[in-house]
Amino acid sequence: MEGQPRQTCGNGNYCGGDVLDHQLAQTGLYTIVIRDFGVNSAGTYNISLSKIPTALRPGVYNPSPANGASVCNLNGSFSWDPVSGATGYDVYILDYITMYPAVKICDNVSSPLCLFPTLETGKTYYWGVVAHTPTGDISSPVWWFYTDPNCAVPFTYYCDKDNDLHINASLDGTCTGAGCVPAGCQTTPGNDCNDSDATINPGVIEGPYGSFICSDGKDNNCNGKWDTVSPNPEPNCQPSTSDLIVSAFSVPLTGAACQNITVTDTTKNQGTGPAGTSTTKFYFSTDATYSAEDKLICSRVIPPLGPITQNTGSTECTLPCGITDADMFYILAIADADNVVAETNEINNLKNDSIKIGADLIISALTAPSTAKAGTTITIGNTTKNNGTGDAGASTNKFYLSVDTKLFPWDKPLGCFRAVIPLAVGESNAGSMTCLIPSDTLPGKYYIFCAADADGVVPEMNDGNNTKSKLITIN
């Protein structure tokens, strides 16, 4: 009950009055004391209610957003009451309650606050907190909230005013509220440099040499270049008829930071005219398209090529040493990367191939008894292996008890863990731990889970393969 109870009877006699109706608070433990003061003339009992607050049970309380809340500010943050003795907090979020693994968005933060990740409107999210204390981890319930699409959010928008199927590169207007953007418009800039003239857009082919479009004084295809002769001539309007492309390209499936790899390409002149000497360059990129941030890792000189001829070669490249994240990366091959050959088409010179880089920790072996009793200890054997292409730093295996074959953030931790030493590529580390089956575990079938790098401190190529489980019956 919230507030103070009001006495309605005293000295054991009926004294009339009423009892306030209070709603229990969200947190706290209360004792309701019922005293029989005697039977009145109508045969009913007179009772009084009082509360005795006690120390809160250890837990994570008062979440914000509150459970079931509607959220308008997508740039907000999660918060909760501090947990006594907590040394740090992990925060997890998922957009479907049975999704695994949940995404850890804050790792061992010192205060009960965590900024929102990128959220979508009109969506339900689930979240929870794990508090680290000297006596063990304390997990919150799984809370949920809804991002309200009807909040008054300002939008900028870009349209296709000349109906040439290309969105304007310049701002067309602003509006407020979900659904306010006009039909056919979008909230990001397009690439149409002249949205008042349907004959000028990135889909226009400017060329070939000698055509009227090469002397009209307009940047017809919005690439910043125009005409045969201008301060910035259009390549497609030049007399060359060569066209260099990378027609075939392959790289190893995996690699590691600072590692030498061999790439193989075929650079081809698919044009009808000859192409002079050029250079095909290779770049390391986080995506499949080229940008100025991509790193040059090697190059190959291509001899002059006649019409419809090609040249194939292999080149040794060194992957960057500063790769700290584990992920899928790309090697880009760009024909005539220095633009020394005038071509009929300058935007078809790139080809890419993917490569995986980084550590990948897995549980390669797991042993545990097939039966156990609640409140007793068991020995769990486990082997951690680095199955990736990069070295893995020190990590920690943790153990959990689950009712099914999937590990969720709310599954019961067994309170035991094993430190795993740094592992080079292909190395394994085996060990065993004595873990306690909680005394309140009901009889039935469960799964013992071992999670490699349970704290998420090692960047990995694949974070979805870190667990292994074994069936156990609790008597």
ZAROZA-153244 format. One line per 5 residues: number of its first residue (from 1); for each residue x, y, z of N, C-alpha, C. Coordinates in steps of 0.2 Angstrom, whole numbers, plus 5000, padded with zeros to 4 digits. Last residue first. Example, Ala and Ser with C-alpha at 12.3 -4.5 7.8 and 13.67 -1.06 7.14 Angstrom:
BEGIN
2	5064:4989:5035:5068:4995:5036:5064:5000:5039  5066:4972:5039:5062:4978:5039:5066:4984:5039
//
This chain:
BEGIN
475	5082:4829:4946:5078:4824:4950:5075:4828:4956  5085:4834:4931:5085:4836:4938:5080:4832:4942  5094:4829:4917:5088:4828:4921:5089:4830:4928  5101:4838:4903:5102:4835:4910:5095:4834:4913  5109:4840:4887:5103:4838:4891:5105:4835:4898
470	5119:4853:4883:5119:4846:4885:5113:4845:4889  5125:4865:4871:5121:4863:4877:5121:4856:4877  5135:4880:4867:5134:4873:4866:5130:4870:4872  5138:4896:4859:5135:4891:4864:5135:4884:4862  5142:4904:4848:5146:4904:4854:5144:4899:4860
465	5137:4908:4836:5139:4901:4837:5143:4900:4843  5135:4922:4834:5129:4917:4835:5131:4910:4836  5145:4930:4831:5143:4930:4838:5137:4925:4839  5158:4929:4820:5151:4926:4821:5150:4926:4828  5170:4936:4821:5166:4935:4814:5159:4933:4815
460	5171:4946:4836:5171:4939:4832:5168:4940:4825  5180:4953:4849:5177:4954:4843:5177:4948:4839  5177:4949:4866:5182:4947:4860:5178:4949:4853  5168:4952:4875:5174:4956:4875:5178:4955:4869  5156:4945:4880:5157:4949:4873:5163:4954:4873
455	5154:4937:4890:5154:4945:4892:5155:4949:4885  5156:4925:4885:5149:4927:4888:5149:4934:4889  5165:4917:4877:5165:4924:4877:5159:4927:4880  5154:4903:4876:5160:4906:4875:5160:4914:4875  5143:4896:4887:5143:4901:4882:5150:4904:4882
450	5134:4881:4890:5141:4884:4890:5141:4889:4885  5120:4875:4897:5123:4879:4892:5130:4881:4894  5110:4861:4901:5116:4865:4903:5119:4868:4897  5093:4860:4900:5099:4860:4896:5104:4864:4900  5081:4848:4908:5084:4855:4907:5090:4854:4902
445	5067:4840:4914:5072:4840:4909:5075:4847:4908  5064:4839:4932:5062:4839:4925:5068:4839:4921  5060:4848:4948:5062:4842:4944:5060:4842:4936  5065:4865:4950:5060:4860:4950:5062:4854:4946  5077:4873:4960:5075:4870:4953:5070:4864:4953
440	5081:4878:4971:5074:4879:4970:5072:4876:4963  5095:4876:4972:5090:4872:4976:5083:4872:4974  5104:4876:4957:5100:4880:4962:5095:4875:4965  5118:4867:4955:5111:4867:4953:5107:4870:4958  5134:4874:4954:5129:4872:4959:5122:4872:4955
435	5149:4867:4947:5144:4872:4947:5138:4869:4951  5166:4867:4943:5161:4864:4948:5155:4869:4948  5173:4865:4927:5171:4869:4932:5166:4865:4937  5187:4862:4916:5181:4860:4919:5179:4865:4925  5195:4864:4900:5195:4864:4907:5188:4862:4910
430	5205:4868:4886:5200:4864:4889:5200:4865:4896  5207:4878:4871:5208:4878:4878:5203:4874:4882  5215:4878:4855:5209:4876:4859:5211:4877:4867  5219:4887:4839:5220:4884:4846:5214:4883:4850  5215:4893:4827:5215:4886:4828:5216:4883:4835
425	5224:4907:4831:5220:4904:4826:5221:4897:4827  5227:4909:4849:5229:4910:4842:5224:4906:4837  5219:4914:4863:5219:4909:4859:5221:4911:4852  5221:4919:4880:5221:4921:4873:5222:4915:4869  5211:4907:4892:5217:4911:4890:5217:4914:4882
420	5196:4909:4901:5200:4906:4895:5205:4910:4893  5189:4906:4916:5193:4910:4912:5197:4906:4907  5173:4901:4919:5180:4898:4918:5183:4903:4914  5160:4901:4932:5163:4903:4925:5170:4901:4925  5144:4900:4940:5151:4898:4939:5153:4900:4932
415	5130:4903:4941:5135:4907:4945:5142:4904:4945  5121:4898:4932:5123:4894:4937:5128:4897:4942  5108:4909:4927:5115:4908:4927:5116:4903:4933  5093:4905:4919:5096:4905:4925:5103:4904:4925  5087:4916:4906:5089:4909:4908:5093:4910:4914
410	5086:4928:4900:5083:4927:4907:5084:4920:4909  5092:4928:4888:5095:4932:4893:5092:4931:4900  5092:4911:4882:5090:4918:4882:5093:4922:4888  5097:4898:4872:5099:4902:4878:5096:4909:4877  5087:4884:4867:5090:4890:4866:5091:4894:4872
405	5081:4872:4871:5088:4871:4867:5090:4878:4865  5075:4875:4888:5074:4873:4881:5081:4873:4877  5077:4879:4900:5072:4874:4899:5071:4871:4892  5094:4880:4906:5088:4882:4902:5083:4877:4902  5107:4887:4915:5102:4881:4915:5096:4884:4912
400	5124:4891:4911:5117:4892:4912:5113:4886:4912  5140:4898:4912:5136:4892:4912:5129:4894:4914  5154:4905:4903:5149:4905:4908:5144:4900:4907  5171:4909:4899:5165:4905:4898:5160:4905:4904  5179:4923:4894:5176:4920:4900:5171:4915:4897
395	5195:4928:4887:5188:4928:4887:5186:4924:4893  5209:4936:4879:5207:4932:4885:5199:4933:4885  5208:4937:4861:5211:4939:4867:5208:4934:4873  5212:4928:4846:5207:4930:4851:5210:4932:4858  5218:4931:4829:5219:4929:4836:5214:4932:4841
390	5208:4926:4815:5212:4931:4819:5213:4929:4826  5200:4917:4810:5206:4919:4806:5210:4924:4809  5192:4905:4820:5192:4911:4816:5199:4911:4812  5190:4897:4831:5188:4894:4824:5189:4899:4819  5196:4893:4845:5196:4899:4841:5196:4897:4834
385	5187:4884:4857:5192:4884:4851:5191:4891:4848  5185:4877:4873:5184:4883:4869:5189:4883:4863  5177:4864:4881:5183:4866:4877:5181:4872:4873  5173:4858:4897:5171:4862:4891:5178:4864:4888  5163:4849:4910:5169:4850:4906:5168:4854:4899
380	5157:4852:4925:5155:4853:4918:5162:4854:4914  5151:4843:4939:5157:4845:4936:5155:4846:4928  5139:4849:4951:5140:4845:4946:5147:4848:4943  5131:4850:4967:5136:4852:4962:5137:4847:4957  5113:4852:4972:5120:4848:4972:5124:4851:4967
375	5101:4858:4971:5105:4859:4977:5112:4856:4978  5093:4844:4963:5093:4851:4965:5097:4852:4971  5104:4832:4956:5098:4834:4961:5099:4841:4962  5105:4825:4939:5108:4828:4945:5102:4830:4950  5111:4816:4924:5106:4818:4930:5109:4821:4935
370	5122:4817:4916:5115:4816:4913:5109:4817:4918  5135:4828:4918:5131:4822:4920:5124:4823:4917  5144:4835:4904:5141:4836:4910:5137:4829:4912  5154:4842:4892:5152:4836:4895:5149:4838:4902  5158:4849:4876:5154:4850:4882:5152:4844:4885
365	5168:4856:4863:5166:4851:4867:5163:4853:4874  5169:4869:4857:5169:4863:4853:5168:4856:4856  5162:4884:4857:5163:4878:4862:5163:4872:4858  5171:4896:4848:5166:4892:4849:5167:4887:4855  5176:4912:4842:5176:4907:4847:5170:4903:4847
360	5184:4919:4830:5178:4916:4830:5178:4910:4836  5193:4934:4824:5192:4928:4828:5185:4925:4828  5194:4939:4807:5194:4940:4814:5193:4933:4817  5186:4941:4791:5192:4942:4795:5190:4942:4803  5181:4936:4775:5179:4936:4782:5186:4937:4786
355	5177:4945:4760:5182:4941:4764:5181:4942:4771  5170:4947:4743:5170:4947:4751:5176:4943:4754  5174:4957:4729:5173:4950:4732:5174:4951:4740  5169:4968:4715:5171:4966:4722:5171:4959:4724  5174:4980:4703:5171:4973:4704:5173:4971:4712
350	5172:4994:4692:5173:4991:4699:5170:4984:4699  5169:5001:4681:5176:4999:4682:5177:4995:4688  5159:5008:4676:5158:5001:4676:5165:4997:4678  5159:5021:4673:5156:5019:4680:5155:5012:4680  5164:5026:4661:5168:5026:4667:5165:5024:4673
345	5163:5022:4645:5159:5021:4651:5164:5021:4657  5172:5024:4635:5165:5026:4634:5161:5025:4640  5187:5032:4642:5183:5026:4641:5175:5029:4639  5204:5036:4642:5197:5039:4641:5193:5033:4639  5214:5032:4655:5212:5030:4649:5205:5033:4648
340	5217:5036:4667:5222:5038:4662:5219:5037:4655  5212:5034:4680:5208:5037:4675:5212:5040:4669  5217:5026:4690:5220:5033:4689:5217:5037:4684  5211:5013:4688:5209:5017:4694:5212:5024:4694  5208:5004:4678:5210:5011:4676:5208:5015:4682
335	5197:4994:4688:5201:4995:4682:5202:5002:4681  5197:4990:4705:5195:4995:4700:5200:4996:4694  5191:4979:4717:5196:4979:4711:5193:4984:4706  5190:4978:4734:5187:4981:4728:5193:4981:4723  5186:4966:4746:5191:4969:4742:5188:4971:4736
330	5177:4968:4762:5177:4968:4754:5183:4970:4752  5171:4959:4776:5174:4964:4773:5174:4963:4765  5163:4953:4790:5163:4952:4783:5166:4959:4780  5172:4954:4806:5166:4955:4801:5168:4952:4794  5179:4961:4820:5178:4954:4816:5172:4955:4812
325	5189:4975:4822:5183:4972:4822:5183:4965:4818  5202:4979:4820:5201:4977:4826:5194:4973:4827  5215:4981:4809:5208:4978:4809:5207:4976:4816  5227:4987:4806:5223:4990:4811:5216:4987:4811  5234:4981:4795:5235:4979:4802:5231:4982:4807
320	5226:4977:4780:5228:4982:4785:5229:4979:4792  5234:4964:4770:5228:4966:4773:5230:4971:4778  5243:4965:4755:5243:4964:4763:5237:4968:4766  5243:4955:4740:5241:4961:4744:5242:4960:4752  5249:4949:4725:5250:4948:4732:5248:4955:4736
315	5240:4945:4711:5244:4950:4715:5244:4949:4722  5238:4938:4695:5238:4937:4702:5242:4942:4705  5229:4941:4679:5235:4941:4683:5234:4940:4691  5224:4943:4662:5223:4940:4669:5230:4940:4673  5217:4954:4651:5223:4952:4654:5222:4949:4661
310	5209:4954:4634:5209:4954:4642:5216:4952:4644  5199:4962:4621:5205:4958:4624:5205:4959:4631  5191:4971:4613:5188:4964:4615:5194:4959:4617  5204:4980:4606:5197:4979:4607:5195:4971:4608  5220:4978:4616:5216:4979:4610:5208:4978:4611
305	5228:4986:4629:5223:4980:4627:5220:4983:4620  5244:4988:4637:5239:4990:4632:5235:4984:4630  5245:4980:4653:5248:4982:4647:5242:4985:4642  5242:4985:4670:5239:4982:4664:5242:4984:4657  5249:4983:4685:5249:4987:4679:5247:4982:4673
300	5241:4982:4701:5244:4978:4695:5243:4983:4689  5242:4984:4719:5240:4986:4712:5243:4982:4707  5236:4985:4736:5240:4983:4731:5238:4985:4724  5228:4993:4745:5232:4987:4748:5237:4984:4742  5220:5007:4750:5224:5004:4745:5228:4999:4747
295	5205:5008:4759:5213:5008:4759:5216:5004:4754  5192:5020:4759:5194:5014:4758:5202:5014:4757  5188:5033:4760:5191:5030:4766:5193:5023:4765  5182:5037:4748:5189:5039:4749:5192:5036:4755  5174:5021:4742:5174:5028:4745:5181:5030:4747
290	5165:5009:4733:5172:5013:4734:5170:5019:4737  5156:4995:4740:5156:5001:4735:5163:5005:4737  5153:4986:4749:5155:4984:4742:5155:4989:4737  5162:4990:4764:5156:4988:4761:5158:4987:4753  5174:4992:4770:5169:4989:4774:5163:4987:4771
285	5189:4987:4760:5183:4991:4761:5178:4988:4766  5204:4989:4752:5201:4986:4757:5195:4990:4759  5207:4988:4734:5206:4992:4740:5203:4988:4745  5218:4988:4720:5214:4984:4725:5213:4988:4731  5219:4994:4703:5220:4994:4710:5215:4991:4714
280	5226:4993:4687:5220:4990:4691:5222:4990:4698  5231:5005:4676:5233:5001:4682:5226:4999:4685  5236:5004:4658:5232:5007:4664:5234:5003:4670  5241:5008:4642:5243:5005:4648:5238:5009:4654  5226:5011:4631:5233:5011:4633:5234:5008:4639
275	5214:5002:4621:5216:5005:4627:5223:5005:4629  5206:5003:4605:5211:5001:4609:5212:5005:4616  5188:5001:4603:5194:5004:4601:5199:5002:4606  5177:4995:4608:5178:4993:4600:5185:4997:4598  5178:4987:4624:5176:4992:4619:5178:4990:4612
270	5182:4979:4634:5176:4977:4631:5174:4982:4625  5196:4974:4640:5194:4980:4636:5188:4977:4632  5198:4968:4657:5196:4967:4650:5194:4974:4647  5206:4959:4669:5205:4966:4667:5204:4966:4659  5204:4948:4681:5204:4948:4674:5202:4955:4672
265	5213:4944:4696:5208:4947:4692:5209:4946:4685  5216:4937:4712:5217:4936:4705:5211:4940:4701  5226:4939:4727:5220:4941:4723:5221:4940:4716  5233:4933:4741:5234:4933:4734:5227:4934:4731  5238:4941:4756:5234:4937:4753:5235:4937:4745
260	5246:4943:4772:5247:4943:4764:5242:4938:4761  5239:4951:4786:5241:4945:4782:5242:4946:4775  5235:4961:4794:5242:4961:4792:5244:4955:4788  5221:4951:4800:5225:4958:4800:5232:4957:4799  5217:4938:4789:5218:4941:4796:5222:4947:4795
255	5203:4929:4780:5210:4932:4781:5211:4935:4788  5194:4919:4768:5195:4922:4775:5202:4925:4775  5193:4916:4755:5187:4917:4759:5188:4920:4766  5203:4926:4744:5202:4920:4748:5196:4922:4752  5196:4932:4728:5200:4933:4734:5199:4927:4739
250	5193:4936:4711:5192:4932:4717:5198:4933:4722  5185:4942:4696:5189:4944:4702:5188:4939:4708  5182:4947:4680:5183:4942:4684:5187:4944:4690  5182:4959:4673:5177:4955:4671:5177:4949:4676  5183:4975:4675:5186:4969:4679:5181:4964:4678
245	5185:4985:4660:5181:4983:4666:5185:4977:4669  5186:4999:4649:5189:4994:4653:5185:4992:4659  5183:5003:4633:5179:5002:4639:5183:4997:4644  5186:5014:4619:5188:5008:4624:5184:5008:4630  5184:5024:4611:5179:5019:4611:5181:5013:4615
240	5187:5042:4612:5189:5035:4613:5183:5031:4613  5182:5055:4610:5182:5051:4604:5184:5044:4606  5170:5059:4624:5177:5059:4621:5177:5054:4615  5159:5058:4630:5158:5063:4624:5165:5063:4621  5161:5051:4642:5157:5048:4636:5157:5052:4630
235	5167:5061:4650:5171:5056:4647:5168:5052:4641  5164:5078:4648:5161:5072:4650:5165:5066:4646  5176:5090:4655:5173:5087:4650:5170:5080:4652  5176:5104:4663:5176:5097:4665:5172:5093:4660  5176:5115:4655:5180:5115:4660:5181:5108:4663
230	5174:5107:4638:5171:5111:4644:5177:5111:4649  5170:5097:4625:5175:5102:4627:5172:5107:4632  5160:5088:4625:5166:5086:4623:5172:5091:4625  5149:5089:4640:5151:5091:4633:5158:5088:4632  5152:5088:4658:5148:5089:4652:5152:5091:4646
225	5151:5083:4675:5155:5083:4669:5150:5084:4663  5143:5080:4686:5148:5085:4686:5152:5086:4680  5133:5070:4683:5140:5068:4686:5145:5073:4687  5121:5072:4677:5122:5074:4684:5128:5071:4687  5118:5070:4664:5118:5064:4668:5120:5066:4676
220	5120:5083:4658:5114:5079:4657:5113:5074:4662  5125:5097:4660:5127:5091:4664:5121:5086:4664  5125:5106:4645:5122:5104:4651:5125:5098:4654  5130:5110:4632:5131:5114:4638:5128:5112:4645  5128:5102:4621:5122:5107:4623:5124:5111:4629
215	5136:5093:4616:5138:5100:4614:5132:5105:4617  5132:5080:4617:5139:5082:4619:5141:5089:4618  5120:5079:4612:5120:5080:4619:5127:5081:4622  5123:5077:4598:5121:5084:4600:5121:5085:4608  5138:5067:4597:5131:5068:4597:5129:5075:4600
210	5152:5066:4597:5149:5068:4591:5141:5069:4591  5152:5052:4608:5156:5057:4605:5152:5059:4598  5136:5046:4613:5143:5046:4612:5146:5052:4609  5132:5055:4629:5136:5053:4624:5132:5049:4618  5125:5051:4643:5128:5057:4640:5133:5055:4635
205	5110:5045:4647:5116:5043:4644:5119:5049:4640  5101:5048:4662:5103:5050:4655:5109:5047:4653  5099:5046:4676:5098:5040:4671:5100:5042:4664  5101:5057:4683:5107:5052:4683:5106:5047:4678  5094:5070:4672:5094:5066:4678:5100:5061:4677
200	5086:5080:4662:5092:5080:4665:5091:5076:4672  5073:5081:4657:5078:5078:4652:5085:5078:4655  5065:5087:4666:5065:5079:4666:5070:5076:4661  5069:5099:4676:5070:5098:4669:5070:5090:4669  5069:5102:4689:5064:5106:4685:5064:5104:4678
195	5079:5096:4696:5072:5093:4696:5067:5097:4693  5094:5092:4693:5090:5098:4691:5083:5095:4690  5101:5082:4699:5104:5089:4700:5100:5094:4697  5096:5069:4708:5094:5073:4702:5096:5080:4703  5097:5060:4719:5103:5062:4715:5101:5066:4709
190	5090:5064:4735:5091:5060:4729:5097:5062:4725  5090:5064:4753:5091:5067:4746:5092:5062:4741  5077:5057:4763:5084:5057:4761:5085:5060:4754  5063:5055:4764:5067:5059:4769:5074:5060:4768  5053:5057:4749:5057:5053:4753:5061:5058:4758
185	5038:5056:4739:5044:5059:4742:5047:5055:4747  5026:5049:4737:5031:5049:4731:5038:5053:4733  5016:5059:4747:5017:5053:4743:5022:5054:4737  5024:5070:4759:5020:5069:4753:5021:5062:4750  5025:5066:4776:5029:5067:4770:5024:5065:4764
180	5017:5063:4787:5016:5070:4784:5020:5070:4777  5019:5051:4794:5014:5051:4788:5013:5058:4785  5021:5059:4810:5022:5053:4806:5017:5053:4800  5026:5076:4810:5021:5071:4812:5022:5065:4807  5029:5090:4800:5029:5087:4806:5024:5082:4807
175	5040:5095:4786:5033:5094:4789:5034:5091:4796  5048:5103:4773:5048:5100:4779:5041:5100:4782  5055:5102:4756:5051:5105:4761:5052:5101:4767  5066:5099:4747:5059:5102:4744:5055:5104:4749  5083:5100:4745:5077:5100:4749:5071:5103:4746
170	5091:5092:4731:5090:5098:4735:5083:5097:4739  5090:5081:4723:5096:5081:4727:5095:5087:4732  5075:5073:4719:5078:5079:4719:5084:5079:4724  5074:5057:4712:5072:5061:4717:5077:5067:4717  5068:5051:4696:5074:5053:4700:5072:5058:4706
165	5057:5051:4688:5059:5045:4692:5065:5045:4695  5053:5063:4683:5058:5059:4678:5060:5052:4682  5045:5073:4688:5042:5066:4686:5047:5062:4681  5049:5084:4693:5048:5084:4686:5046:5077:4683  5049:5082:4707:5044:5087:4704:5044:5086:4697
160	5051:5071:4717:5052:5071:4710:5047:5075:4707  5058:5077:4733:5053:5074:4729:5055:5074:4722  5061:5076:4751:5064:5077:4744:5059:5073:4739  5060:5082:4767:5058:5078:4762:5061:5081:4755  5061:5081:4785:5063:5085:4779:5062:5080:4773
155	5051:5081:4799:5054:5077:4794:5056:5082:4788  5048:5080:4817:5049:5084:4811:5053:5080:4806  5036:5071:4825:5043:5071:4824:5043:5075:4817  5024:5069:4836:5026:5074:4832:5033:5075:4830  5019:5051:4835:5022:5057:4839:5024:5062:4834
150	5014:5040:4830:5010:5046:4829:5013:5052:4833  5022:5029:4832:5023:5032:4826:5019:5038:4825  5030:5025:4847:5023:5027:4844:5024:5031:4838  5037:5010:4852:5038:5017:4849:5033:5019:4845  5034:5002:4867:5032:5003:4860:5034:5010:4857
145	5042:4990:4878:5039:4997:4876:5038:4997:4869  5045:4979:4891:5044:4980:4884:5041:4987:4883  5057:4969:4901:5052:4974:4900:5051:4975:4893  5060:4955:4910:5061:4957:4903:5055:4962:4902  5068:4958:4926:5063:4955:4921:5064:4957:4914
140	5086:4958:4928:5080:4961:4928:5074:4956:4925  5098:4948:4937:5095:4950:4931:5088:4953:4932  5113:4950:4945:5106:4950:4946:5103:4953:4940  5128:4940:4948:5124:4944:4943:5117:4944:4945  5137:4941:4964:5134:4937:4958:5130:4942:4954
135	5143:4948:4974:5140:4941:4976:5137:4938:4970  5147:4960:4968:5152:4955:4971:5149:4948:4973  5137:4961:4953:5138:4963:4960:5144:4958:4963  5130:4968:4939:5135:4964:4941:5137:4966:4949  5114:4967:4932:5118:4970:4937:5124:4966:4939
130	5106:4967:4917:5110:4962:4921:5115:4967:4925  5091:4971:4910:5097:4974:4913:5100:4968:4917  5081:4972:4895:5082:4970:4901:5089:4972:4904  5068:4973:4883:5074:4975:4885:5075:4973:4892  5059:4974:4867:5060:4971:4874:5067:4972:4876
125	5048:4984:4857:5055:4981:4859:5055:4978:4866  5037:4986:4843:5038:4984:4850:5045:4981:4852  5035:5000:4833:5038:4994:4834:5038:4992:4842  5034:5013:4828:5028:5008:4827:5031:5001:4828  5050:5017:4822:5044:5019:4825:5039:5013:4823
120	5066:5010:4827:5061:5011:4822:5054:5013:4825  5082:5015:4834:5075:5012:4835:5071:5014:4829  5098:5014:4838:5094:5016:4833:5087:5012:4833  5099:5013:4856:5101:5012:4850:5097:5015:4845  5098:5025:4870:5094:5021:4865:5099:5019:4859
115	5111:5024:4883:5107:5028:4877:5104:5023:4873  5108:5020:4900:5111:5018:4893:5107:5021:4888  5112:5020:4917:5109:5024:4911:5112:5021:4905  5117:5018:4931:5111:5015:4928:5108:5019:4923  5135:5017:4928:5129:5020:4931:5123:5017:4928
110	5145:5010:4922:5145:5011:4929:5139:5014:4932  5142:4996:4910:5142:5003:4912:5142:5004:4919  5144:4984:4904:5147:4985:4910:5148:4993:4912  5139:4989:4889:5143:4984:4892:5146:4986:4898  5124:4990:4880:5128:4994:4885:5132:4988:4888
105	5118:4982:4871:5119:4988:4869:5124:4993:4873  5118:4966:4865:5120:4970:4871:5122:4976:4868  5103:4958:4859:5109:4962:4857:5111:4966:4863  5100:4940:4861:5098:4948:4862:5105:4952:4861  5103:4928:4847:5104:4931:4854:5101:4938:4855
100	5085:4926:4848:5091:4925:4851:5097:4925:4846  5068:4930:4851:5074:4931:4846:5080:4930:4851  5056:4930:4858:5060:4924:4857:5066:4924:4853  5052:4943:4857:5054:4941:4864:5057:4934:4863  5060:4955:4847:5055:4949:4847:5057:4945:4853
95	5070:4964:4847:5063:4966:4845:5058:4961:4844  5080:4967:4862:5078:4963:4856:5071:4965:4854  5094:4972:4872:5088:4974:4868:5086:4969:4863  5102:4974:4887:5101:4970:4881:5094:4972:4878  5116:4980:4897:5109:4981:4895:5108:4977:4888
90	5125:4977:4912:5124:4976:4905:5117:4977:4903  5134:4987:4924:5127:4985:4921:5128:4983:4914  5144:4986:4939:5142:4988:4932:5136:4985:4930  5143:4984:4953:5150:4987:4950:5149:4988:4942  5132:4986:4966:5133:4984:4959:5139:4988:4956
85	5128:4989:4978:5134:4986:4978:5136:4984:4970  5111:4990:4974:5116:4991:4979:5122:4986:4978  5107:4997:4959:5107:4991:4963:5112:4992:4968  5098:5012:4955:5104:5009:4956:5103:5002:4960  5083:5010:4944:5086:5012:4950:5093:5008:4951
80	5086:5015:4926:5083:5011:4932:5086:5013:4938  5085:5019:4909:5087:5020:4916:5083:5016:4921  5089:5022:4892:5086:5018:4897:5089:5020:4904  5085:5037:4882:5089:5032:4885:5086:5028:4890  5081:5045:4866:5081:5045:4873:5086:5040:4876
75	5078:5047:4853:5085:5048:4855:5086:5048:4863  5065:5045:4851:5069:5039:4849:5076:5041:4851  5052:5049:4860:5058:5052:4859:5063:5046:4857  5040:5041:4862:5040:5046:4857:5047:5048:4855  5034:5026:4868:5040:5030:4868:5039:5035:4861
70	5023:5019:4880:5024:5021:4873:5029:5027:4873  5026:5005:4891:5026:5012:4889:5026:5013:4882  5028:4992:4896:5022:4994:4892:5021:5001:4890  5038:4997:4909:5035:4991:4906:5028:4993:4903  5045:5013:4906:5041:5008:4911:5039:5003:4906
65	5061:5017:4899:5054:5017:4899:5051:5012:4903  5064:5014:4915:5062:5019:4911:5065:5018:4904  5061:5003:4930:5063:5004:4923:5060:5010:4920  5061:5000:4944:5059:5006:4941:5062:5007:4935  5075:4988:4948:5068:4991:4949:5067:4997:4945
60	5082:4973:4950:5083:4979:4946:5076:4982:4946  5086:4966:4967:5083:4966:4960:5084:4972:4957  5084:4959:4983:5088:4962:4978:5085:4961:4971  5069:4966:4991:5073:4960:4988:5078:4962:4983  5071:4979:5003:5069:4977:4996:5073:4971:4994
55	5066:4978:5020:5071:4979:5015:5069:4976:5008  5049:4982:5023:5055:4978:5024:5060:4980:5019  5035:4990:5031:5040:4990:5025:5046:4986:5027  5021:4985:5035:5027:4985:5039:5032:4985:5033  5004:4992:5036:5010:4989:5032:5016:4990:5036
50	4988:4987:5042:4994:4991:5042:4999:4988:5038  4970:4987:5044:4976:4985:5040:4982:4990:5041  4958:4981:5055:4962:4986:5053:4968:4984:5049  4941:4976:5057:4948:4974:5056:4951:4981:5054  4927:4968:5064:4930:4974:5063:4938:4973:5062
45	4916:4956:5057:4922:4958:5061:4924:4965:5059  4898:4954:5061:4904:4955:5056:4910:4957:5060  4886:4954:5068:4889:4948:5067:4895:4948:5062  4880:4966:5072:4878:4963:5066:4881:4956:5064  4887:4969:5084:4880:4966:5084:4877:4964:5078
40	4903:4962:5082:4899:4967:5083:4891:4964:5083  4916:4953:5089:4911:4953:5084:4906:4958:5086  4934:4958:5089:4928:4956:5092:4922:4956:5087  4945:4962:5083:4943:4966:5089:4937:4964:5092  4958:4953:5075:4950:4952:5077:4949:4956:5083
35	4969:4960:5064:4967:4959:5071:4960:4958:5072  4980:4957:5051:4973:4957:5052:4972:4955:5060  4993:4965:5042:4991:4962:5049:4984:4963:5050  5002:4962:5029:4996:4964:5030:4994:4961:5037  5018:4967:5024:5015:4962:5028:5008:4965:5030
30	5027:4969:5008:5023:4972:5014:5019:4966:5017  5041:4974:4999:5037:4968:5002:5033:4971:5008  5044:4982:4983:5044:4982:4991:5040:4976:4993  5037:4991:4969:5042:4987:4972:5041:4987:4980  5025:4997:4966:5028:4992:4961:5033:4988:4965
25	5013:4998:4979:5018:5000:4975:5021:4995:4971  4995:4994:4979:5002:4992:4981:5007:4996:4976  4983:5007:4982:4986:5002:4978:4993:5001:4980  4971:5008:4995:4977:5010:4993:4980:5005:4988  4957:5015:5003:4959:5010:4998:4966:5012:4994
20	4955:5017:5020:4957:5020:5014:4959:5014:5009  4941:5013:5029:4948:5011:5027:4949:5013:5020  4931:5022:5040:4932:5019:5034:4939:5017:5033  4920:5023:5055:4925:5026:5050:4925:5021:5044  4918:5014:5071:4915:5017:5065:4921:5019:5060
15	4922:5008:5082:4922:5015:5082:4920:5018:5076  4921:4994:5093:4919:4997:5086:4918:5005:5087  4936:4992:5103:4929:4993:5102:4927:4996:5095  4949:4990:5106:4945:4984:5105:4938:4986:5104  4956:5003:5105:4954:5000:5112:4949:4994:5111
10	4949:5008:5089:4954:5008:5094:4951:5005:5101  4948:5010:5071:4946:5007:5077:4951:5007:5083  4955:5016:5061:4948:5016:5061:4945:5014:5067  4970:5023:5056:4967:5019:5061:4959:5021:5061  4976:5023:5040:4973:5027:5044:4969:5022:5049
5	4993:5020:5033:4986:5018:5034:4983:5022:5040  5001:5032:5021:5000:5029:5028:4993:5026:5029  5006:5027:5004:5004:5031:5009:5003:5028:5016  5002:5011:4996:5006:5018:4996:5003:5022:5002  5004:4994:5000:5000:5000:5000:5004:5006:5000
//
